[in-house]
Amino acid sequence: MASEPALNSEENENSTADSTEPESALETARRQLHHAASHLDIDQNVVERLKHPKKVHEVTIPIERDDGTVEVFTGYRAQHDSVKGPYKGGLRYHPEVTRDECVGLGMWMTWKCAVMGLPFGGAKGGVAVNPKELSPDEKERLTRRFAQEIRDAIGPNRDIPAPDMGTDPQTMAWLMDAYSMQEGETTPGVVTGKPPVIGGSEGREEAPGRSVAIITKQACEYYENDLEETKIAVQGYGSVGANAARLLDKWGATVVAISDVNGAMYDPEGIDTAAVPSHDEEPEAVTKYADDVISNDELLTLDVDVLVPAALGNVITEANADSIAADLVVEGANGPTTSTASTILADRSIAVIPDILANAGGVTVSYFEWLQDINRRAWSLERVNDELKSEMYAAWEAVRTEFEQRDVTWRDAAYIVALSRIAEAHETRGLWP
């Protein structure tokens, strides 16, 4: 997932695409909001409301370390918009978590849920901590205390966290248990991304990568590229990248490059993706299995048909956008392409399918998990995958329609779909006096 530096909240959100890079999540989200609004005849008062989060919770989290010392961390939960339903978004543990980052990423979640037609609004949160420096017991104590500090802000009909960078299903299990103990009843719907044994959904961890693969396949068909003759490079071999690469490989595409933080495996004849462990299966193992190793920067500029940046944010920038050789970019990570780079790629007629569509499988299956929890009825993996495919196809068609009718970029089309739906809901509900 992306990890963008903080932005002063008073910085001019109308700055141009030529502003200094790298840009923050908040700056990017506000710029994309204004850009989408320029294509629509909507009330500017609604746009003004959407520039700001409804509420940001900031808490201090003291925990006892294993050596008996006490350390205090800062946690956040930014709740952007709930006009369509409860807030929804991840919780991340990372040293660079900030208030403004959570606000910006919460705005992205609002757009993502709207593009998918889900009855959720956007939220994001996290703790400014390096999870690699925590023992399992310390991480559990941190999670349980954080759950207590934000307990009044979350709930199955209020705000539903999920895993993000530095957190996982076990983290969500601890959070759900801590919340449930305080409420006096088991409340599985308070979080998603849990292990299935306590109310999690089958297929949830694989869902973002699966949706990236589904949308890549749809985009290739749209541009009349036979998937079996398509060469693909995937930056990042974690949950998103590995699942996308393996599905595309299974469907006949030739995956020629995959990578982790140490570098990339490259084979122009194709990689057996099933034979290379993902980051979850064996951390930082990609280069150990490679005969030919290249850098992550080199992977981005390979002469391939499709590039899938599925690692970090801000990897395609003004500095390397002119060197991108792929015909199609499908964003697996959140915010991998800066605004300046997006403009350059558009000028070069390189199609970019945005993150808020491509990787929306995670929040979509989280919605399925929430439905299963509140109805106390589990779905099979087959049903989850079938429902996900149906939802991704519907979202693709909505975005494709705007793309063709308005002659805009794919990113603009996705934001137009999202903003038009949110604006209609706001105008219908009105403003409380």
N, C-alpha and C positions, 0 to 999 in steps of 0.2 A: 504494500500500500504506500501511498505517497506520504512524504514527510516534508512539508514546506516550512520555510522560516516564517517568523511572525511578521505581521504588518501592523504598523500604527493604525488604529481604527479611524483616525482623523485624516489619513492620507486620501488624496483625491481619487474617488472611485471612478471618475470619468477620464482618468489618464489614458493615453493612447497606447496602442500595441507596441510602440517604440520605447516604452518606459524601461527602466533598468531591470535586468533579469538577475537572479531568478525571482519570479513573482510568487506571492503567497496565495494560499487557497482562498483567503478572503478577497484579495484584490481580483483574482481570476473570476471568482463567483459573481462579484458585483459587476465586473465588466461584461460577463456573459449575460447577466440579467438585462443590462441596458441594451446590449446588442440585439437580444431576442425581442425586447420590447419595441425596438425601432421598426420591426417588421409587422407589428400588430397594432390594431386600433383598440387599445385598452386604456382604462382609467389610470393616469399617471400617479394618482394617489395610491393605487394598489402597488405599483412599482416601488413607490417610496416606502411603503410598509414592508415590502419583501427585501429591502436593502438591509434590514435590521433583524436580529433575532428577537423572539418574543421574550426570552429570558435566558440568562447565563448563570449557572450555579458554580461558585468557586468554594472549595472546601479544603481544609487542612487535614491531613491523614497521618497521625502519629502511629508508628508501629514499633514493636520491640524486635530488634535484630536478634539473631541466634546467639550473639555474644553478650546479650543482656543490655546493650545500649539502646536508646530510643532515637529514632530518626523521624523527621517530619517531612512529608511530601505534600505537593499541591495537586488537587484533582479538579476537573471541570466537567460540566455537562451543559452544553449549549443546545437550547431548544429553539429552532428557527421558526417553524410554521406548522400549525395543526388544523388548518381549515378543512382538510380532507379526512382527518382522523388522528389517532395517537401519534406522538413523535416516534421516529424509528431511526436507529443508527448505531454505529459501532462504538466500542470502548477500546482505546489503545493504551498500551504502556510503552512509553518512549521518552528519552531524555528531553526531546525538543517539543513536547506537547505544550501548547500555549492556549490562551483564551481565544485569540484571533484565529488560530488554526482550527480550533473546534467550531467556531462560528462559520468559517468558510466551508469546512467539510460538511457541517450541518445543512448549509444552503444547498450544497450538491446533492445531499440526500433528499431534500425536498424535490428537486428537479427529477432525480432518479425515480422516486416513488410515483411522481406525476406522469412521467413518460410511460411507466409500466401500468398506469391506471390502478395503483394500489390505494387502499383507504388509509394511508399513513401520511404524516408530515415528516419533516427532516430534523434530525438531531445528531450530535456527535459529542464524544467526551473522552476522557482519559486521565491518566496520571503521569506527571513529569518524573519518570523514573526509568532507569535502565534495567529491564527485567532479567538480563543476563547476570546482573550482580545480585540477584535475589535467590536464595535457596527456595525449594518448593514450599517449605513451611512459612517462610517470610512472604512469599507471593500470596499464599492463602490468607495470612493475617492481613496483608494489605487489601486484598479483595473484599474480605468480610467487613473491614472497617470502612472502606470506601462505600460499600453497599449500605451500611448504616448511615453514613453522612448524606447520601443522596436519596435515602429511602422515601422521603416525602415527595420527591420529584419524579419518581418512576412508578410504574405499575402497568398491568396488562391492558388498561384502558387509558393510560396517561402517557407513558414513555417506555419503550421496550428496547433495551440495549441488546447488543450482539457482539461477537468477537471481531477484533480488528488486529492491527499490528501489535505484536507482543502479548496478545491474549489468545485464548483457545477454548474449546468446549469445556475443559476442566475449570477454567476461570468462570465461565458462565454457570457451571454447576454450583460453585461456591457462592456466587452472587445470588443465584436463585434460592439456595438453601438459607443464606443469611436473611434475605428478604422474607422468606416463608416463615422462618422462626419468629421474626418480629411481628408478622401479621397473625400468627397463630394458626395458619392453615397452609397447606402446600399450594403454591401458586406458580405452576410451571410457565404460564404465559407471560411472566414478568420479563423474561429474556428469551432470545432465540439463539440457535447455534449450540444448544446443549447436547450432551450425549443422548442417543435415542432411549437408553434405559430409564431416563428420568424425564421423558417428554420431548426430546429432540426429534428432528425429522430425519428420516433416511434421505441421503443425497444432499444434505445441506452443505457439507464441507466442499463437495465437488461442484456445487451449483455455479459459482462465478466463472470457473473455467469452462464448464459445460455451456454456459450462455455465450461466452466468447467464441467457442467453437461453432455454435449454432449460427451466430450472427456472421462469423467469417464465411461460413458455407453459404448463407443467404447473399452476402455481398459478392462473393465469387460468381454465384449464379446470376446476379443482377448485371454484372459486367461481362457475362458470357465467358467466364473462365472455367474450364473443366477442372474440378477439384483434384482429379487424378493427375493432372498435368501442372499442378500448382506447387511452387516451392515456397516454403514458409520458414521464417526465422522468429524464434520466440525468446525475448529477453526476460529472464526470470524463470526459475524452475521450481517455484513454490506451489502452493495450492492452486492458484489461478493458472500459472503458466504450464505446469505439468499436466493438469487435467485437460486444458485446451489442446496442448500438443499431442497428447495421447489419443484424444478423440479424433482430431484431424488426421492423425496418422492412421487410425483405424478406418476412417472414412475414405482413405486413398490418397490424401495429400502427402507430399514429400517434405518432411521437416528436416531442414539442412543444418539448423543451428539452435542450440539451447544454452542457457547460461545460468550461473549463480554469481555470488559476489566475487569469486576468485577468477572468473573468466568464462569463456564460452567454448563448448564443443562444436566443431564445424566439420561437416562431411557433405560435400556437394551431391553425393549419391543418395543421401538420406540416412537418418538416424533411427535405430530401433528404440523408440522412446520408452517402451515398456521395460527395456533392459537397463535403463539409467534411473537410479533412485531419485525421487523428488526430494526437496528439502525436508519435508516432513518424515520421509522414510530414512534418509541418511543425510544429515545437514552438510552442505558444501561439498557434495560428492561429484558434481558434474565433471570437473576437470580430471578427477581420478580415473574416469572411464573413457577419457578422450584420447585419441591418437593425435589429433590436430587441435591445438588450443589457440584461440584468438582472444582479443580483449572484448569487453562489453561494448566499448565504443566502436570497434570494428564490426561487431554484429549488427549494430544499428544501420550501418552503411552498406551491408551486403546487397548484391544484385539479386534480389528475390522478388517474387510476385507479391507476397504479403509479409508485412512486418507486424509482430504483436509485441509491443512493449508491455510487459506484465510484471515489472519489478517495482520501480520507484517513480515518483513524480519528477517532472522537470528534466527528463532525459533527452527529449528532442527539443532543442533550443535554437536560438538565432545562430549559434556557433556551428551547428551541424546540420541544420535543416536543408541547406543546399546540397549536402552530400547524401541525403536519403535517396536510395536507388529503388526502393520498392514502389510498386504501382498503387498499393493499398496499405493503409495503416489501420489496424484494429486495436483500440486502446483497451488493454487488459487491466492495467493499473489505474489508479485514480490520478488524473492530472498529469499524464506523462508528457504532454505536449504544451509548451508555453504559447501564449497568444501570438507572440512574434513569429514563432515557428509555424503556428497554424496558418498565419497569413502567407508565409513563404511557401508552404506546401500547397495551399490553395492556388497561389499564383503559378505554381509548377504543375497544376492539374493532378496532384496526388490526393486521392480520396482518403479522408480520415473519418472512420466510424467512431463516435465519441464514447467515452467511458460510461456515461450515464445510461446508454443503451447497451453497450457490449457486455459490461460486467454486472449488469443488473440481476443476474440469476441469483446472487446471494440474497438480496433483499426480497426477491420474489419467493424463494423457497423459505425464507424466514416468515413471510406472510403465510405460506402453507403451514409452517410449524405452529404459528400462532393460532390458526384456525383449528388445527388438530388439538392444541392444548385447551382452548376454550370449549371445544366440543367433546373433549376426552375421548377422541377416536383417532387412532393412528392410521396413516396411509402407507401403502406399499411403496417400495422404491420405484416400481414400474409406474404407478400412478403419479408419483412426484415428478418423474422425468417426462411423462406424457403431458402433464399439466404445465410444466415449465416450458416445454417446446411450444405448446399452444399459446402461452402468454408472450413468449419471445416473438413468435410469428406475428401476433396481433400488434405488438409494439413496433416491430419492423415495418409493417404495412402502414401504420400511422405516420411514422417518420418518413418513409419512402414517399408517401403522398405529398407531404409538405415539401420534401426535397425536389420533387418534380414540378409541382404547381408553382412554387415560389422562386425556383432557380437560385437556391441558396446552397451553402455547404451542408454536409450531413450534420455537423455540430449545430449549426443554426436551426436546421429542421427539427432536431431533437429538442432544443430549447424552446422553439416555437410551440411544439406539442405540449411540453410541460407547462410553460407559462400561460398558454391559453386556457388550459384546464384549471390551473390554480386561480387565475384571474377571474374566471367565470364563477368559481366557488366563492371567492371573496365578494364579488359583486352581488351574488345571490344571497349570501348570508348577511351582508351589510356590515356596518361598523357600530360597535356598542357605543352609546352616547358618552 
